[in-house]
Amino acid sequence: MRAVVKLGSSIVAEDSGELRAEVIGRVCDEVAALHGAGHDVVVVTSGAIARGMRLLDLPVRPRAMEELQAASAMGQGRLYRVYDELLRDRGVASAQVLLTFFDMSARSHYLNARRTLGKLLEWRVVPVINENDTTTTDEISFGDNDFLAAQVAVLLAADVLVLLTDTEGLHSADPRLDPAAVLVAEVTDYEALGALDIGHSSSAIGSGGMRSKVVAAEMATAAGIRAVICSGLKAGAVGRAVAGEPEGTLFPPQAVRHSSFKLWLKYAKPSHGTVCVDAGAARALRDGGTSLLPVGVVDVRGSFEAGDAVDIAEGARPVAKGICNYSAAELRRVQGMQSAAVRDLLPRASEEAVHRDYLVLT
């Protein structure tokens, strides 16, 4: 069994930034128990900024990027030291791993991260992963560690992703605002989630919220990974979630699975522009599983190079995302043209603007 366990800021620290030492210790107890039973366990943790806030005596979470980075720089090492000492006391070796969005969006870096984490697990070391907030920017940030945890689960082909929060799981509405909210025990119909009031609210020190956890769970299940959103404040929750016992909200693996490459393309590789297509091309992409040819392109927006990811849309309606074989300037020159005319104008150009093997429907 391979499990990825993610602790949100609200689990790691109080709103004041003070660490929840008892909670982290209890989670480390469960991680050590799983490790001792022979399972591979990866910990993804938030809380570096919260820890830095406390050490710097900041009353609220900073907004300016340089302040967030400085708080993270102050807190990251001290946060990992807590995990390292707690796990070592339980006979478990750990290693700090800091990842950036670029590590996931650049394919070579993504594969290198997989090899490194795989080797640590082979050596029976528990990786403790966080985003490298000290060097990230708004444009290249995961936004929250729920997405990071889902990416890690996918790249390691985990069996289960456990997202720990400060509520019992996904509710019909925010239980902190609506006392009539009820726990959703299992999610199998993602379209039905639209009927739920899934807010973006987070704690005073966090950046995520329930919606980001649902998106992370959906991403993991698309790769065939079971996901559970449950309370990190509840004793035994991690063990029960990993064992498949009722706990929090279960997201079973989806029947239709996507390759890790397609999930990486859909969720991790940033788009650098939009290619607008006509109705016939959109229908062929959706229903026919075809490649996108220049003849179906009606407009090109943004600036991108060959090899960049682009969004593909029919008007305002998203259709797909893919790796473009043309730069924006080249595609503007050949948009709407038949393949023979494209070859005459750009003899060395690919016949496909986006090949079906490098395209995922959105």
C-alpha positions as CSV (number, residue, x, y, z in Angstrom):
1,M,0.0,0.0,0.0
2,R,1.3,3.5,-0.9
3,A,-0.4,6.4,0.8
4,V,0.0,10.2,0.5
5,V,-1.2,12.1,3.6
6,K,-1.7,15.8,3.4
7,L,-1.9,18.1,6.4
8,G,-3.4,21.5,5.8
9,S,-2.4,24.7,7.7
10,S,-5.5,24.4,9.9
11,I,-4.2,21.0,11.1
12,V,-0.6,22.0,11.5
13,A,-1.2,25.3,13.3
14,E,-3.8,27.3,15.3
15,D,-5.1,30.6,13.7
16,S,-2.5,32.3,15.9
17,G,0.3,30.4,14.1
18,E,1.1,28.3,17.1
19,L,1.9,24.7,16.1
20,R,-0.7,22.0,17.0
21,A,2.1,19.8,18.5
22,E,-0.4,17.2,19.8
23,V,-2.2,16.9,16.5
24,I,1.0,16.6,14.5
25,G,2.4,14.1,16.9
26,R,-0.8,12.0,16.6
27,V,-0.6,12.0,12.8
28,C,3.1,11.0,13.1
29,D,2.0,8.1,15.3
30,E,-0.3,6.9,12.5
31,V,2.3,7.5,9.8
32,A,4.9,5.5,11.9
33,A,2.3,2.7,12.4
34,L,1.6,2.5,8.6
35,H,5.4,2.6,7.9
36,G,6.0,-0.2,10.5
37,A,3.4,-2.3,8.8
38,G,5.4,-2.1,5.6
39,H,3.4,0.6,3.8
40,D,5.0,3.4,1.8
41,V,3.9,6.7,3.3
42,V,4.5,10.2,2.0
43,V,3.6,13.3,4.0
44,V,2.6,16.6,2.3
45,T,2.4,19.4,4.8
46,S,1.4,23.0,4.8
47,G,2.3,25.4,7.6
48,A,5.7,26.9,6.8
49,I,4.2,30.4,6.4
50,A,2.0,29.9,9.5
51,R,5.1,28.8,11.5
52,G,7.0,31.8,10.2
53,M,4.1,34.1,11.1
54,R,4.3,32.9,14.7
55,L,8.1,33.3,14.9
56,L,7.8,36.8,13.4
57,D,4.8,37.7,15.6
58,L,2.7,38.6,12.6
59,P,-1.0,38.9,13.5
60,V,-2.5,38.0,10.1
61,R,-1.3,36.1,7.0
62,P,0.7,38.5,4.8
63,R,-0.6,39.4,1.3
64,A,2.5,40.7,-0.4
65,M,4.5,37.9,-2.1
66,E,7.9,39.0,-0.6
67,E,6.3,38.9,2.9
68,L,4.9,35.4,2.3
69,Q,8.3,34.3,1.0
70,A,10.1,35.8,4.0
71,A,7.6,34.1,6.4
72,S,8.1,30.8,4.7
73,A,11.9,31.1,4.8
74,M,11.6,31.7,8.5
75,G,9.3,28.8,9.2
76,Q,10.1,26.1,6.7
77,G,13.2,24.6,8.4
78,R,11.7,24.8,11.8
79,L,8.5,23.1,10.6
80,Y,10.4,20.2,9.1
81,R,12.5,19.9,12.2
82,V,9.3,19.1,14.1
83,Y,8.4,16.3,11.7
84,D,11.9,15.0,11.7
85,E,12.2,14.8,15.5
86,L,8.7,13.3,15.9
87,L,9.2,10.6,13.3
88,R,12.8,9.8,14.5
89,D,11.4,9.3,18.0
90,R,9.1,6.7,16.5
91,G,11.9,4.9,14.7
92,V,11.2,6.4,11.2
93,A,13.7,8.2,9.0
94,S,12.4,11.2,7.1
95,A,13.7,13.5,4.3
96,Q,12.6,17.1,3.5
97,V,11.6,17.6,-0.1
98,L,10.7,21.1,-1.4
99,L,8.9,21.2,-4.8
100,T,7.8,24.1,-7.0
101,F,5.2,24.3,-9.7
102,F,8.0,24.2,-12.3
103,D,9.1,20.8,-10.9
104,M,5.7,19.5,-11.9
105,S,5.1,21.5,-15.1
106,A,8.4,20.7,-16.7
107,R,8.2,17.0,-17.8
108,S,11.9,16.3,-17.2
109,H,11.7,17.7,-13.7
110,Y,8.5,15.8,-13.0
111,L,10.1,12.5,-13.9
112,N,13.2,13.4,-11.8
113,A,10.9,14.1,-8.8
114,R,9.3,10.7,-9.4
115,R,12.7,9.0,-9.4
116,T,13.9,10.8,-6.3
117,L,10.8,10.1,-4.2
118,G,10.7,6.5,-5.4
119,K,14.3,6.0,-4.2
120,L,13.5,7.5,-0.8
121,L,10.6,5.1,-0.4
122,E,12.8,2.2,-1.6
123,W,15.2,3.2,1.2
124,R,12.3,3.2,3.7
125,V,12.5,6.9,4.2
126,V,9.3,9.0,4.7
127,P,9.4,12.1,2.4
128,V,8.0,15.2,4.1
129,I,7.0,17.5,1.2
130,N,6.1,21.1,1.0
131,E,6.0,23.7,-1.7
132,N,9.1,25.9,-1.9
133,D,7.2,29.1,-1.0
134,T,10.5,31.0,-0.5
135,T,11.2,31.0,-4.3
136,T,7.7,30.7,-5.8
137,T,5.6,33.4,-7.3
138,D,1.9,33.9,-7.9
139,E,2.3,32.8,-11.5
140,I,4.1,29.6,-10.7
141,S,2.5,28.5,-7.4
142,F,0.4,25.5,-6.7
143,G,-2.0,27.9,-4.9
144,D,-2.4,25.4,-2.1
145,N,-0.9,22.0,-1.1
146,D,-4.0,20.0,-2.0
147,F,-3.1,20.3,-5.6
148,L,0.5,19.4,-4.8
149,A,-0.6,16.4,-2.8
150,A,-2.7,15.1,-5.7
151,Q,0.2,15.6,-8.1
152,V,2.5,13.7,-5.8
153,A,-0.1,10.9,-5.5
154,V,-0.4,10.7,-9.3
155,L,3.4,10.7,-10.0
156,L,4.0,8.0,-7.4
157,A,1.0,5.9,-8.5
158,A,-0.3,5.9,-4.9
159,D,-3.1,3.7,-3.7
160,V,-4.8,6.4,-1.6
161,L,-4.7,10.1,-1.0
162,V,-5.8,11.3,2.4
163,L,-6.5,15.0,2.7
164,L,-6.7,16.1,6.4
165,T,-8.8,19.1,7.3
166,D,-10.5,20.6,10.3
167,T,-13.9,19.3,9.5
168,E,-15.3,15.7,9.2
169,G,-15.2,15.9,5.4
170,L,-17.2,17.3,2.6
171,H,-20.6,18.6,3.7
172,S,-23.7,19.7,1.8
173,A,-22.7,23.3,2.9
174,D,-20.0,24.9,5.0
175,P,-20.7,23.4,8.5
176,R,-19.1,26.5,10.1
177,L,-21.8,28.7,8.5
178,D,-24.8,26.3,8.1
179,P,-25.7,24.1,11.2
180,A,-28.0,22.1,8.9
181,A,-25.1,20.9,6.8
182,V,-24.7,17.1,6.5
183,L,-21.7,15.0,5.8
184,V,-21.4,13.6,2.3
185,A,-20.2,10.1,2.9
186,E,-19.2,9.2,-0.7
187,V,-18.9,11.1,-4.0
188,T,-19.3,9.2,-7.3
189,D,-21.1,11.8,-9.4
190,Y,-18.9,14.8,-9.8
191,E,-21.5,16.7,-11.8
192,A,-23.8,16.5,-8.7
193,L,-21.3,18.4,-6.7
194,G,-22.6,21.5,-8.4
195,A,-25.7,21.3,-6.2
196,L,-23.5,21.6,-3.1
197,D,-22.4,24.8,-1.5
198,I,-18.6,24.1,-1.6
199,G,-17.0,27.3,-0.6
200,H,-13.5,28.6,-1.0
201,S,-13.2,29.6,2.7
202,S,-10.1,28.7,4.5
203,S,-8.5,29.5,7.9
204,A,-6.8,32.7,8.7
205,I,-3.5,31.1,8.0
206,G,-4.3,28.8,5.1
207,S,-4.7,29.4,1.4
208,G,-6.9,26.4,0.4
209,G,-10.4,25.5,1.3
210,M,-12.9,22.6,0.7
211,R,-13.2,23.3,-3.1
212,S,-9.5,22.8,-3.6
213,K,-9.6,19.5,-1.8
214,V,-12.5,18.3,-4.0
215,V,-10.6,19.2,-7.1
216,A,-7.5,17.4,-5.7
217,A,-9.6,14.3,-5.0
218,E,-11.1,14.4,-8.5
219,M,-7.7,14.6,-10.0
220,A,-6.4,11.6,-7.9
221,T,-9.5,9.5,-8.7
222,A,-9.0,10.1,-12.4
223,A,-5.7,8.3,-12.1
224,G,-7.3,5.4,-10.3
225,I,-6.4,6.6,-6.8
226,R,-8.8,6.4,-3.9
227,A,-9.1,9.7,-2.1
228,V,-10.5,10.6,1.3
229,I,-11.2,14.0,2.9
230,C,-11.4,13.6,6.6
231,S,-10.6,15.3,9.9
232,G,-7.0,15.5,11.0
233,L,-8.2,16.4,14.5
234,K,-9.8,13.0,15.0
235,A,-7.7,10.2,16.4
236,G,-7.3,7.2,14.1
237,A,-8.7,8.9,11.1
238,V,-5.5,8.4,8.9
239,G,-5.3,4.7,9.7
240,R,-9.0,4.1,9.0
241,A,-8.9,6.1,5.7
242,V,-5.9,4.2,4.5
243,A,-7.4,0.9,5.5
244,G,-10.6,1.7,3.5
245,E,-12.8,1.9,6.6
246,P,-15.6,4.5,6.7
247,E,-14.0,7.8,7.5
248,G,-14.9,11.3,6.3
249,T,-15.8,11.6,2.6
250,L,-14.7,8.8,0.2
251,F,-13.9,9.5,-3.5
252,P,-13.6,6.0,-5.1
253,P,-11.4,5.7,-8.2
254,Q,-13.1,6.7,-11.4
255,A,-14.0,4.0,-13.9
256,V,-12.4,5.9,-16.8
257,R,-8.8,6.5,-16.0
258,H,-6.3,8.8,-17.6
259,S,-2.6,8.3,-18.0
260,S,-0.2,10.2,-15.8
261,F,0.9,12.2,-18.8
262,K,-2.6,13.3,-19.6
263,L,-3.2,14.3,-16.0
264,W,0.1,16.1,-15.9
265,L,-0.9,18.0,-19.1
266,K,-4.4,18.8,-17.8
267,Y,-3.5,19.9,-14.3
268,A,0.2,20.7,-14.1
269,K,1.5,22.2,-17.4
270,P,0.5,25.8,-17.7
271,S,-1.2,27.1,-20.8
272,H,0.4,29.9,-22.8
273,G,-2.4,30.8,-25.1
274,T,-5.8,29.8,-26.6
275,V,-6.5,28.2,-30.0
276,C,-10.1,28.8,-31.1
277,V,-11.6,26.2,-33.4
278,D,-14.8,25.9,-35.5
279,A,-17.7,23.7,-34.5
280,G,-16.6,20.8,-36.8
281,A,-13.2,20.7,-35.3
282,A,-14.6,20.8,-31.7
283,R,-17.0,18.0,-32.5
284,A,-14.2,15.9,-34.0
285,L,-12.0,16.4,-30.9
286,R,-14.8,15.6,-28.5
287,D,-16.4,12.7,-30.3
288,G,-13.9,11.4,-32.8
289,G,-10.7,11.4,-30.8
290,T,-8.9,13.1,-33.7
291,S,-5.9,15.4,-33.8
292,L,-6.4,19.2,-34.4
293,L,-5.5,20.3,-37.9
294,P,-4.8,23.9,-38.9
295,V,-7.9,23.9,-41.1
296,G,-10.1,23.8,-38.0
297,V,-8.4,26.8,-36.3
298,V,-10.3,30.1,-36.6
299,D,-8.3,32.3,-34.1
300,V,-5.1,32.2,-32.1
301,R,-4.8,34.2,-28.9
302,G,-1.7,34.8,-26.8
303,S,2.0,34.2,-27.4
304,F,3.5,30.7,-27.3
305,E,6.2,28.6,-28.8
306,A,6.0,25.1,-30.4
307,G,6.0,22.6,-27.5
308,D,4.0,24.9,-25.2
309,A,0.6,23.9,-23.8
310,V,-2.5,25.7,-25.2
311,D,-6.2,25.7,-24.3
312,I,-8.5,24.8,-27.2
313,A,-11.9,26.4,-27.2
314,E,-15.0,26.7,-29.4
315,G,-15.9,30.4,-28.8
316,A,-16.1,30.7,-25.0
317,R,-16.6,27.0,-24.5
318,P,-13.5,25.0,-23.4
319,V,-12.8,21.9,-25.4
320,A,-9.4,20.6,-24.7
321,K,-5.8,21.3,-23.8
322,G,-2.8,20.1,-25.7
323,I,0.8,20.5,-26.7
324,C,1.0,22.7,-29.8
325,N,3.3,21.8,-32.7
326,Y,3.4,25.4,-33.9
327,S,4.3,28.7,-32.4
328,A,1.5,31.3,-32.2
329,A,3.0,33.2,-35.1
330,E,3.2,30.1,-37.3
331,L,-0.3,29.0,-36.4
332,R,-1.7,32.4,-37.3
333,R,-0.1,32.1,-40.8
334,V,-1.7,28.7,-41.5
335,Q,-5.0,28.8,-39.6
336,G,-8.0,27.7,-41.7
337,M,-5.7,26.2,-44.4
338,Q,-5.9,22.7,-45.8
339,S,-2.9,20.4,-45.1
340,A,-1.5,20.6,-48.7
341,A,-1.5,24.4,-48.5
342,V,0.2,24.3,-45.0
343,R,2.9,22.0,-46.4
344,D,3.5,24.5,-49.3
345,L,3.9,27.4,-46.9
346,L,5.7,25.6,-44.1
347,P,7.3,22.5,-45.6
348,R,8.8,21.2,-42.3
349,A,5.7,21.8,-40.2
350,S,3.8,19.0,-38.6
351,E,0.5,18.1,-40.2
352,E,-1.3,18.3,-36.9
353,A,-1.5,21.6,-34.9
354,V,-2.1,19.4,-31.8
355,H,-1.7,15.6,-32.0
356,R,-4.3,13.5,-30.3
357,D,-1.7,11.7,-28.2
358,Y,-0.7,15.1,-26.7
359,L,-4.3,16.3,-26.1
360,V,-6.7,16.0,-23.2
361,L,-10.4,17.0,-23.2
362,T,-11.4,19.6,-20.7
